[in-house]
Amino acid sequence: MEDENWEIRDVEQLREHYARTCRQWSERLMAHRERALKLIPEKTYRIWLLYLAASSLYFSDGSIGLYQVLAAKRDSQASAAPTTREGIYLRVAD
């Protein structure tokens, strides 16, 4: 990234969020089993259910992690970086 004139502006660890997200996705998939099986083979359904359940477990116990990295092109004319994430998100939305 540095070779292309990008700089890291923020890094956020999302492990706990993804543990919850994967758990909720697996619960929803199970709740809509019949609907899902009209769209995909049972083997695919079972693979995805296993993947989501295992991912939730591994995110929960710290075996795997996930990071979101916010990067921006270096700009000597830009103002200073925001001091909070809220300031970062507001700038990205502009």
N, C-alpha and C positions, 0 to 999 in steps of 0.2 A: 504494500500500500504506500509506503513512504517513497518508493521509487517512482510512483505515479503521482506524487504530490498530494496524497490523502493523509489526513491525520485522524486519529481516534478521538472522538469527542466524549463518548460515554460507553461504559460496559455494564450490562445488567445481567445478573444471574437469575434464571427463570426455572431452576430445578423444581422448587416446591409448586410453582404454578402448573408446570407440566405434569407433575404427579397427580394433581387434582384433575386437570384437564383430561388426561388419558383415562383416569378412573371414571369420570363422568361420561366420556365417549363410549367406554365399554358398557356401562350401565344402560345408556341409551340404545346401543346396538342390541343388547339383550332384550330390552323392552320392545324393540321393533323387529324382532327376529323374523316373523312371518313376512313382513314387508320387505326386509332385506333379502330373504331367500327367493323372492319373486324377481329380484334384480341380479343376484349373484349365486353361483353354486355354493352348496353347503361347505365344501372344502375351503373356499375363499372366506366365507363367513367365520369359520372356526379359526383360520389362520389370523384374521384381523382381530378376533376376540382375544386370542392368545397374545398377539403382539401388543395390543392395548393394555391388557391386564399386566403383562410382564413389564412393559415400559413404566406403568404407574408404580409398580413395586420397586423397580430399579431406580427410578427418580426419587422415590420416597426414602430409600435407604442410602442414597448417595453413590450408588454404583455407576450411574451415568449422570451427566449434567447437560445444561444447555445455556448458552450465553447469547445475548443479543448485543451486537456491537454497532454503535452509531459512528459513522465516519463522514467526514466532509472534506472537500477539496480545500487546500490551504488558500487563504485569501488575506493578504496583508491589509486590505481595505475594510475587512469585516470588523465589527465591534467585538469586544471580549465575549468569551463564552458565558452563557447563562450560569448562574450559581446553583440552580436547582433543576431537576428533571422537568418540572412543569415548564420552565423557561425553554428547555430544549424542545419539548413537544409542541409548544406554541409556535416556535420558530419554524419547525418542520411543517406545520399545518398552513403557514402563510403562503 
